[in-house]
Amino acid sequence: MKNFLYSVAAAATLAFGHAAPAMAQDYDLDGMQQSLTMLELTVSQIFTRNGIDVDPRTLDLSQIAQIVSRFDSGDDQPTRSELEFIINRN
């Protein structure tokens, strides 16, 4: 999952940060949407395991990335209160 997140971040950097200006049709919007949907599904599963009733589609990309990376870090699993802190931070 870490490699997937790095790939998404690298693609976003290339597409939006350092690439030459391009027309909208040059972006792989379908691929980006699929990646976001996969991340939302992962967050939904994390929420279900922790008894949290929040729709991941209400979160911004930063919150989703924090939750997924926190679970992917290999450290101890975050507590419900840690997840709720990330969710409530806007």
Residue frames as qw, qx, qy, qz and C-alpha x, y, z in Angstrom:
[[0.000, 0.887, 0.462, 0.000, 0.00, 0.00, 0.00],
 [0.331, -0.732, 0.100, 0.587, 2.93, 2.37, 0.70],
 [0.356, -0.074, 0.598, 0.714, 4.18, 1.99, -2.86],
 [0.137, 0.661, 0.672, 0.305, 0.69, 2.76, -4.12],
 [0.174, -0.914, -0.253, 0.265, 0.55, 5.99, -2.10],
 [0.374, -0.531, 0.343, 0.678, 4.00, 7.02, -3.32],
 [0.318, 0.234, 0.698, 0.597, 2.90, 6.35, -6.90],
 [0.023, 0.831, 0.545, 0.108, -0.23, 8.47, -6.46],
 [0.286, -0.849, -0.021, 0.445, 1.81, 11.28, -4.89],
 [0.404, -0.286, 0.515, 0.700, 4.41, 11.13, -7.66],
 [0.246, 0.477, 0.698, 0.473, 1.76, 11.16, -10.35],
 [0.082, -0.912, -0.395, 0.080, 0.02, 14.12, -8.74],
 [0.364, -0.693, 0.184, 0.595, 3.32, 16.00, -8.47],
 [0.357, -0.026, 0.630, 0.690, 4.10, 15.39, -12.12],
 [0.130, 0.630, 0.689, 0.335, 0.60, 16.26, -13.26],
 [0.148, -0.925, -0.335, -0.098, 0.11, 19.38, -11.18],
 [0.505, -0.777, 0.055, 0.371, 3.44, 20.50, -9.78],
 [0.352, -0.571, 0.472, 0.573, 6.32, 20.33, -12.21],
 [0.536, 0.343, 0.676, 0.370, 4.89, 19.34, -15.56],
 [0.058, -0.012, 0.301, 0.952, 4.63, 21.84, -18.34],
 [0.487, 0.282, 0.295, -0.772, 1.20, 23.41, -18.72],
 [0.030, 0.061, 0.925, 0.374, -1.06, 20.98, -20.50],
 [0.513, -0.184, -0.302, -0.782, -4.62, 20.74, -21.65],
 [0.652, -0.239, 0.465, -0.549, -7.18, 18.99, -19.45],
 [0.942, 0.200, -0.106, -0.248, -7.42, 16.02, -21.80],
 [0.484, 0.533, -0.652, 0.237, -3.74, 15.23, -21.12],
 [0.317, -0.376, 0.688, -0.534, -4.56, 14.24, -17.53],
 [0.402, -0.107, -0.899, -0.138, -5.62, 10.71, -16.68],
 [0.422, -0.307, 0.241, -0.818, -8.68, 11.82, -14.72],
 [0.882, -0.140, -0.297, -0.339, -10.22, 8.35, -14.80],
 [0.721, 0.112, -0.566, 0.383, -7.08, 6.84, -13.30],
 [0.047, 0.295, -0.450, 0.842, -6.96, 9.53, -10.64],
 [0.655, -0.269, 0.018, -0.706, -10.62, 8.92, -9.76],
 [0.891, -0.056, -0.445, -0.064, -10.01, 5.17, -9.53],
 [0.491, 0.199, -0.579, 0.620, -7.08, 5.77, -7.18],
 [0.252, -0.290, 0.320, -0.866, -9.16, 8.03, -4.98],
 [0.815, -0.190, -0.200, -0.509, -11.98, 5.48, -4.94],
 [0.794, 0.041, -0.565, 0.220, -9.53, 2.77, -3.83],
 [0.214, 0.226, -0.525, 0.792, -8.26, 5.00, -1.02],
 [0.516, -0.264, 0.105, -0.808, -11.82, 5.78, 0.06],
 [0.878, -0.114, -0.400, -0.238, -12.61, 2.05, 0.12],
 [0.600, 0.121, -0.608, 0.506, -9.54, 1.40, 2.29],
 [0.082, -0.237, 0.394, -0.884, -10.58, 4.16, 4.70],
 [0.717, -0.224, -0.160, -0.640, -14.12, 2.78, 4.79],
 [0.839, -0.060, -0.537, 0.068, -12.75, -0.64, 5.82],
 [0.344, 0.173, -0.547, 0.743, -10.60, 0.99, 8.52],
 [0.373, -0.264, 0.167, -0.874, -13.65, 2.84, 9.83],
 [0.826, -0.182, -0.353, -0.399, -15.74, -0.35, 9.88],
 [0.718, 0.017, -0.604, 0.346, -13.06, -2.20, 11.88],
 [0.245, 0.046, -0.474, 0.844, -12.97, 0.64, 14.40],
 [0.075, -0.635, -0.744, 0.194, -16.72, 1.22, 14.67],
 [0.040, -0.420, 0.001, 0.907, -16.63, 4.69, 13.10],
 [0.398, 0.625, 0.669, 0.053, -19.70, 5.72, 11.12],
 [0.050, 0.749, -0.141, -0.646, -18.32, 8.33, 8.72],
 [0.776, 0.578, 0.241, 0.072, -18.56, 8.39, 4.93],
 [0.629, -0.285, 0.263, 0.674, -14.97, 8.68, 3.58],
 [0.357, 0.565, 0.432, 0.606, -16.29, 10.79, 0.68],
 [0.209, -0.949, -0.210, -0.108, -16.84, 13.61, 3.19],
 [0.628, -0.597, 0.171, 0.470, -13.09, 13.74, 3.95],
 [0.364, 0.867, -0.280, -0.195, -10.53, 15.68, 1.98],
 [0.837, 0.390, -0.357, 0.142, -7.54, 14.01, 0.34],
 [0.115, 0.596, -0.601, 0.521, -5.21, 15.09, 3.13],
 [0.646, -0.326, 0.457, -0.517, -7.34, 13.39, 5.78],
 [0.971, 0.172, -0.030, -0.163, -7.61, 10.22, 3.70],
 [0.625, 0.541, -0.475, 0.302, -3.85, 10.14, 3.16],
 [0.174, -0.557, 0.599, -0.548, -3.17, 10.63, 6.88],
 [0.829, -0.176, 0.330, -0.416, -5.49, 7.78, 7.85],
 [0.943, 0.305, -0.130, -0.006, -4.12, 5.36, 5.27],
 [0.459, 0.598, -0.521, 0.400, -0.48, 6.22, 5.98],
 [0.413, -0.521, 0.530, -0.526, -1.06, 5.89, 9.73],
 [0.927, -0.056, 0.276, -0.248, -2.33, 2.33, 9.21],
 [0.854, 0.480, -0.152, 0.131, 0.37, 1.59, 6.67],
 [0.008, 0.852, -0.466, 0.240, 3.25, 2.77, 8.85],
 [0.730, 0.117, -0.650, 0.175, 3.77, -0.62, 10.48],
 [0.029, -0.288, 0.594, -0.751, 3.68, 0.95, 13.93],
 [0.115, 0.307, 0.852, -0.407, 1.00, 0.16, 16.46],
 [0.028, 0.568, 0.681, 0.461, -2.51, 0.63, 15.13],
 [0.071, -0.269, 0.129, -0.952, -4.05, 4.03, 15.79],
 [0.077, 0.337, 0.803, -0.485, -6.80, 4.29, 18.35],
 [0.120, 0.717, 0.657, 0.203, -10.34, 5.32, 17.59],
 [0.169, -0.889, -0.178, 0.387, -9.65, 8.71, 19.20],
 [0.332, -0.407, 0.451, 0.721, -6.67, 9.28, 16.88],
 [0.220, 0.336, 0.750, 0.525, -8.85, 8.52, 13.86],
 [0.037, -0.843, -0.536, 0.028, -11.61, 10.80, 15.13],
 [0.282, -0.718, 0.063, 0.633, -9.04, 13.57, 15.63],
 [0.253, -0.112, 0.616, 0.738, -8.00, 13.30, 11.96],
 [0.090, 0.564, 0.761, 0.306, -11.65, 13.17, 10.85],
 [0.142, -0.878, -0.418, 0.185, -12.66, 16.26, 12.84],
 [0.348, -0.535, 0.194, 0.745, -9.66, 18.31, 11.76],
 [0.520, 0.731, 0.414, 0.155, -10.64, 20.56, 8.85]]
